[in-house]
Amino acid sequence: MSKIQNLRGSIVAIVTPFKESGEIDFDAFDALIEWHIAKGTDGLVVCGTTGETPTLSEEEDAMMMERAVKTINGRIPVIAGTGSNSTQDCIKYSKKAESIGVDALLVVAPYYNKPTRKGLHQHFSSVAQAVNIPIVLYNVPGRTGSCIAWDLAIQLAKEHKNIVAIKEAGGSMEVFANLLAHRPQGFNVYSGDDFLASSANLLGADGCISVIANVIPAEFHQLMKFSLDGDVVSTRKLFYKYKRIMDLMFVESNPIPVKTALALMGKVNEVFRSPLCTMEDATRKSLENELKKLGLV
């Protein structure tokens, strides 16, 4: 069984820190990784949406993956985002990530060109056949404009032994219930939505690929543990304590709020790559107030 099939809990979709010059700040990235490991984060996704991947070059993507693999050195699993709206490019990026030594690939549904169900099946099958490492499907229709139907995810998992999980971010508890009711043995279901993660875990899901874990790694790890253990009372108490900060992560486009929070906490520079930009003053103030209330700044 792969590391990924054993992976449950809090999986951080880590930010990409930049220097004031706009270059990647690898020292800050290393420090974030060490902080996450110390605080109990169970796994790490590099080059995901929260990592501002659309603005990273192919070379920078590879550098981030290499740095994550080297710094983590086997302590927790590393999952690399290698999705594309071109199947051939996705295969190229996936093979590169495999050669770097990541533990698994996070492959988003092709965006913008809106493939049909048949096209999605062909895309994911082609990628699965091109690599030997585990693949986590990523369904986020609000960003991609295409949806991996729950029964297509199950079909792909049954057809390809290296399709081992899904990050489900469609916002529907019914979809989680269907995935969990019909999944084959060894297929993990991760929430891609911090807000729904603990509820999904109580239905039988396996954790969350998370944005808020960037800000409260120990606390989100504990929330995942409580909900995975079926401790409803403790889950509810912790969920409501951090509900507001989870909401604030999406008052503007992710990763603007999460990176702003980390900047206020002194972890990264408040630097984004265009077309992302700094927060509006009012929403930034709301975020700062909640961080102060929680004792995070």
Buried (B, 14 or more C-beta within 10 A) or exposed (E): EBBBBEBBBBBBBBBBBBBEEEEBBBEBBBBBBEBBBEBBBBBBBBBBBBBBBEBBEEEBBBBBBBBBBEBBEEEBBBBBBBBBBEBEBBBBBBBBBBEBBBBBBBBBBBBEEBBEBEBBBEBBBEBBEBBEBBBBBBBBBEBBBBBBBBEBBBBBBEEBEBBBBBBBBBBBEEBBBBBBEBBEEBBBBBBBBBBBBBBBBBBBBBBBBBBBBBBBBBBBBBBBBBBBEEBEEBBEEBBEEBEBBBBBBBBBEBBBBBBBBBBBEEBBBBBBEEEBEBBEEEBBEBBBEBBEEBEBB
